[in-house]
Amino acid sequence: MARNASLSGFPEWLPQERLVEQHVLDTLRRTFELHGFSSVETRAVETVGQLLRKGEIDKEVYALSRLQDDDGNASSSAKEDPNQLALHFDLTVPFARYVVENAGYLSFPFRRYQIQKVWRGERPQEGRAREFTQADIDVVADGVLPFRYDVELALVIAEALSALPIPAFKLRINNRKLAEGFYRGIGLADTAGVLRSIDKLEKIGAEAVAGLLKSELGASDEQAAKALALASIRTEDTSFVAQVRSLGVTDELMEEGLDELEQVIAAAVRSAPGSVVADLSIARGLDYYTGTVYETVLVGHEQLGSICSGGRYDALAHKGSRKFPGVGLSIGVTRLVSRILSQEFATASRAVPTAVLVALADEDSWPEAQDVAAALRARGIFTEVAAKAEKFGKQIKYADKRGIPFVWFTDGDGAHQVKDIRSGEQLAADPAAWMPPAEDLHPQIVTAQGRAAEAARAGDSPVSF
């Protein structure tokens, strides 16, 4: 449902839409916990010094300050002050700080998932909000993090996304060691600068990226062409290894990255065939990534941008000489939900959790109606009691407007009946024993595939993504 927001970039869902979001969150939570990830939550604010340690994101950070300082003067913020408070722009940087501060209480490797709001001062547009929800998973070690976790996290994310009511997706994977070694091998020393330029490839195109490489990094025509040739390699199997080597570049770090990426792709293709691709254009703009990097797009909806991204970071969290390397991915929940809703990939069967409305025969029957509701709730049936003893037709109309499927009636002799207001069927019922059909007990999330199957059974035109 398209609505005008009173404050751009801060989405708010209607109850029926919120049910779809909750379904997405519950699905992710269950998948993460099935794989042994524990839930944590970090504070909403960090210091500017903490947030700006890695990556060029200072224009996106919301500073946090009081309207007045302690002397009663208007408060002003300055990013030059490392102790200035700001809202976190992602969950990885706060998590790294959390690990360092709580290392003595955690068991390593530490597996965590975190579902929270984050804030970025971006220009609002489809798929980009200023306040949005992310769902992250990470594994962090104390000292050395086995590379196998890079593989495992790709498999977990593929499983999680496959369980959501979304179209097919492509998990695009690269390795920054491969890229940095390659750039070093062709003589480009500012490998971080090259990565930032390559990261803009899909936004501005190959010609503009080549221009950046030459004007800002001093690359020759041949070097720019080689860098773009590497970025053009995409395979759904491990054949990318031969394609990279055919470019004639030799470098030890590149070979290490090739080997790591080959392991990830081989395992991911085996577990999620058709959903994983080695894409050597993926760079990720944040500087803290050191190895495997991931981005994910919905097939046919690539203009939405990445719905899930992340990578390995070996130096983001450290305490003196003690290092806590990690690897993680983040799902853009709000971006996903906005597309699910706008394209009706999934809808809720009703807008409220309520399954039963207990009607009032007269104003004096309210206490008895509350007893009926209590008996139903004791058995897990979500129940409301009518507020006024209006004509039964009006009470039924109220239930219909709310999407409540059943209305409960009690006569003066204590006899009970329940009416399915969709079919009109009305039967005698015992509040201590009656149960609604399983599909009516809770709101159901109806997917596009489910509607297509229903339409096919009815002989209607199928629904498709």
N, C-alpha and C positions, 0 to 999 in steps of 0.2 A: 504494500500500500504506500503510494507516494504522498508524503506530507511535507509541508514547509516547516523547517526547524526554526525555532525562535532564536537559536544561537548556533551559527554555522560551525560544523566540525565536532559537535557534541551530540551524537545520536542517542535517541531514546525510543525504545520499542513499545508498541502496544502490547497488552497482555497476551494476545494470541501469538504475536511475534516473539515475545519473550519466552514462551514455551518452546519455540523452535530453538532459540539460543540455548536454553537450559538443556535441551536434548543434545545439542552439540557438545556442551560442556560436560554433561554426564558421560557421554560416549568417550570423550577424550580421557576423562578422569579414570574411568573403568579400564581403558586400554593401558594407560600408564601404570596403574596399580597392579594390573595383571603381570606386568613386566618388572615389578619390584621397585617402582619409584615411589618415594615418600613425598608427601606434600609439605611445602614450606610457604611462608609469606613474609616478605620483607617490607620495611617501611616505604611510604610513598615518596619520601624526600631523601636526597643525598646532598653532600656538599658539591659545589661547582668543581672544586679540585678533583673530587672523585669521579665525577661524570665526564670531565673533559680530558681524562688521562690518555684515552685512545680514540682516534677517529675524529673527523671534521664534522661535528654535529652541533657546534656552539650556537648556530642560528636557530636550531630547532628546540633548544632547551628553554623551558619556562622557569624563570627565577621565582623564588618564593620570598615574600617579605611582608611585614606589617604595613598598614597604610600610614601609620605614624611611628616614628622612632621613640625612644624612651624620653626624649625631651619634648615630645609633642609636635615635632616638625614632620613634614611630609617625608616619607621614606623613599630612598632611591636605591636601586641595585646596581652592582657592577660586577661583570664577569671576571675582572681582574682580582677580585677578592676570592681566594680559594675556599674560604669558609662560608661564603654565601650559600644559602640553601636553595635547592631547585628540585622540581619534580622529575622523577626518573623517566628517561625516554625509552628505555628497554628494561628487561629483567636480568640480563646477563651481567652487567656491571654491578648492580646491587647484590646479585648472588655471589660474585667473586668477593666482594667485601664481607658478606655474610659468612662465607667459608673461612676466610682469614680470621675473623673475630671469634668464630665458634669452633675452630679446628680441634680444640681439646675435648670437645663434646661429641664430635662426629666420628662415625666409622667409615673408613675409606677402603675402596672407592665408594664415594657417596653418590647415591642415585636420587635425584630430586625432580619433582615436577612442581610448577608454580603457575597459577592462573590468577592474573591480576590486571588492573587497569594501568595503563601507561599514558604519557602525555608528550606530544610533539607539536611544536609551533609551525606546522606545515600549512600550505594553502589547501583548504578542504576541496575535495573532489571525489568522484566515485572511487571507492576503495581506499581513500585516504581521509582519516579523521584526526582531530586534535586530541581527543580522548578516546581510547579504544582498549579492548581486552586482548591480551596475549596469553597463550598457553605454551609454556616452555618445559622441555626436559633436558637434563644435563647429567653427565657422569664426571665427577672430579676425583682425582687421585692425589695422594700425598707423595710427591717425588716423581714417580713415573706412571703414566697412564698407558696401558697396553693399547696398541693400535686397533685391536679387535673391537673396541667400543665404538670406533668410527663406523665400523660395519654394522654393529648392533643397532645403533641409533637410527640409521637409515631404514633398517627393517621395522623397527618399532613405529616410526613415523608413517611408513607405507601402510602398515596395518591399521593405524589410527585413522588415516585419511580414507582408507578403503571402507571403513565402517560408517562414514558420514554420508548424508544425502546430497552428494555433489557429483558432478560429471567426472569422467576420467581425468587423471592428473599425470603430470610428468615431473618426477623428482630428478632435477638436473644437478649433477655432481662434478666438481672439479677439485684440484689440489693446488694450493698456493705455492708449495715447494716446486711442483712441476713448472708452474708459470714463472716464478721468480728465477729458478735455475735456467729456464729457457731464455728469459730476458737478459740475464747475466751472460749467458753463452753467446748472445748476439751483440754484446757490448753495451747494453743499457744498464748503467749502474744504479739509477734511481728506480729500483724495481717497485717500490711502493707507489711512486708516481705513475708508473706505467699501469699498475693494477687499477688505480683510481680512474685513469683515462679509459681503460678497457671496460670498466664497470659502467661506463656511459654509452656503451656500444648500441644497445637496443633503443636508447632514448634519442641519440643524435646521429647514428649511422656511422658506417665505416669511414667514409671520406672525412667527416668532421673529427673522428677519433684520430685518424692519421695526421690531420692538421695539428691537433693538440700534441701528439707525440713529437712532431717536428718542431713546433713553435715553443712549447713549454719545456720539453725534455731534451731537445737537441738531437733527436733521432734522424738518421739519414732516410732517404726513400726506401732503401733496401731493408733497413732495420724496422721501419714502420710496416712494410709489407710482410716481413716475417712475423711480427707480433700479431698482425691481423690474420695471417694464415693459421697461426696456432689457435686463435680465437674462433676460427670458422669450423674447427673439428667437432663433430657431434656423431656419436655412435651409440647404439643400444646394446652393444656388447663390448668386448675388450679389444676390438680391432683398432681403437684409437691409438694403442701403443705403437703399432707399426706406422700409422700415419704421422705421429709425432717424430719418430726416428727418421722418417723419410725426408723431413725438413733439414736434416744434416747438421743439427746442433748437438754438441756434446757438453754435458755438465753433470757433476756428481749429484748436486741437489735436485736437478731435473730428473735424474734416474731414480732417486729416492721417491720423489713425488709420483712418478709413473708407476712404480711398484705398488705404492699405497693405493692409488686410484684404481689400479687393476684389481686389487683385492676387494675393494668396496663394490665395484661394478659387478664383478663375478658373483659375489654373494647376493647382492641385491637383485640382479637379473634372475637368479635361481628362485628367489622367494617371491618376487613381484614382477614377473615377466611383463613387458610392455609398459610398465610404469616408471622405469628408471632409464636415464640416459647419461652418458658421459658427455658433458658440455664444457668445452675448454674456454668458453667465453665468460663463464661465471667467475667473478672476482670478489664480490662483496666489498662494500666501501669502507667498512670499519677496519682499522689497522690492527686490531688485536688478533685477527685470525692468522694462524700459522701453518695450517695443513689442509685437511679436507674442508671444502666449503660446499654448501647445499643451497639450492633455491628450487621452488616448486610452483608450477603454474597449472591452471585448469585448462584442459584441452578445449579449444574453441572460445576461451575467455582470457587469452593471454594479455589483452589490454588491461585487465584488472591488476596485473603485476603479480609479484610473488606472494603466495598465500602461506608459505612456510620456508624459513631460511635459517641458516646458522653455520656452524663449523667448529673446527678445533682451535683452541686457544691455549698456548703453552706457558705464557708469561703474564696473563692478566691478573692472576691471583698469586701473591707471594708475600712472605713474611721473613725479612732478612734473606738468608740464603735458602730458606725453605720455599719450595715452589709447589703450586697446586694446579697442575695442568688439567684441562677439561675439554669436553666436546659436548655440544648441545644444539638443539633446534628449537625454533619458536614458530608457533602457528598463529597467524593473524586472525583471531576468532571473529572480531568485528567485521573485518573485510570479507571473510567467508560468509558470515551470517547475512550481511547486507546483500550479497549476490544470491544466496539461497532464497531470501525473501523476495527480491526484485524479480527473479526468474521463476519463482514458485517451484523450486526444486523440492521443497517440503513445506507443508502447512500443518497446523494443529487442528485436530478434529473439533475442538471447541476452545473458547477463550478462557474458561475458568476451570479450576480443578473440581468444582462441585459436581457430584453425580446425582444428588437428590435434593429437592426442595420440599420441606415439610410444610404443608399448607395449614392455615388456621381456619377452623370452622367458625369460630367467634373469638372475641378478644380474651375471653376467659380460658380458652384452650391453649394459651401460650405455654404455661408450665408443662402440660402434658406433651406438647409438641417438642419441647426441649428434652424431655425424657426419651422420646423416640429418637431424636437426633443423637443423643448421647449413646443409645444402644447401637445405632448404626456406626457412629464414629469409633466405638470400641472395637469394631471388627474391620476398621480401616476403610470405611465408606465415607467419602467426603460429603458433608451434609450442611445445608443452610436451613434456617427456619424463617418463614415469611415474616415480614415486619408488621403487616397489618392484615386484619381479617376482612379483606375485600372479597368481592364475588369470586368464586373459584375460577371463572373464566379469566379474570384479570390476573390472578395468581399464576395460572398456567401460562398466560401471555408473558408475564415477567420471567418465568423459567425459560420459555422459548427464546426470548430476547437475550438472555444471559448464556444460552447454549446448554442449559441444564437438561439432561435427557429424561429424568424421572420426577414425578410429583407424588408425594405421600399424603394420603387422606386418612383421618381418624374420625369416626362418627361419635355420637354421644354415648353409645353403648360400649365404646372401647374397641370396636372392630376396625381393622386396618386394611387399606387397599393402596396399591401403588400403580401409577399410570405411566406408561411409556408415551410421552406426548408426541413422539414422531409417528408411531403406528396407531395410536389411539387405544391400544390394548390395556385393559385395567384388570388387575387380579388381586385376590386376597393375599395378604402378606403378613409375616410375623417379624417385627423389628429385631428379634433375637436370632433369626435364622435366614432371612431373605438376603440374597446377594445379587447385584446386577451382573449381567454378562461381563466376562473378563475385559472385553474391548471397551466397555463403558465405565469401568472402574476408575480409570485415569484417562486424561486426554491422550489421544494417539497422534503420533507424528506420521502423516500420510506423505509418502514420497512420490515423485513424478513417475517412478517405475511402478509404484503401487496403483496410481491412477491410470497408467497405461494398461496395466493388466485388467483393471476393473472395466475400462472402456472396451478392451478387446472381448471380454466375456459378454458385455452388453451389446457388442456389435457396433460400437461408436468408433470414431477416428482415434487412433492412438495418440497419447501424449509422448513427446520426445524432448530430449535436452537440446 
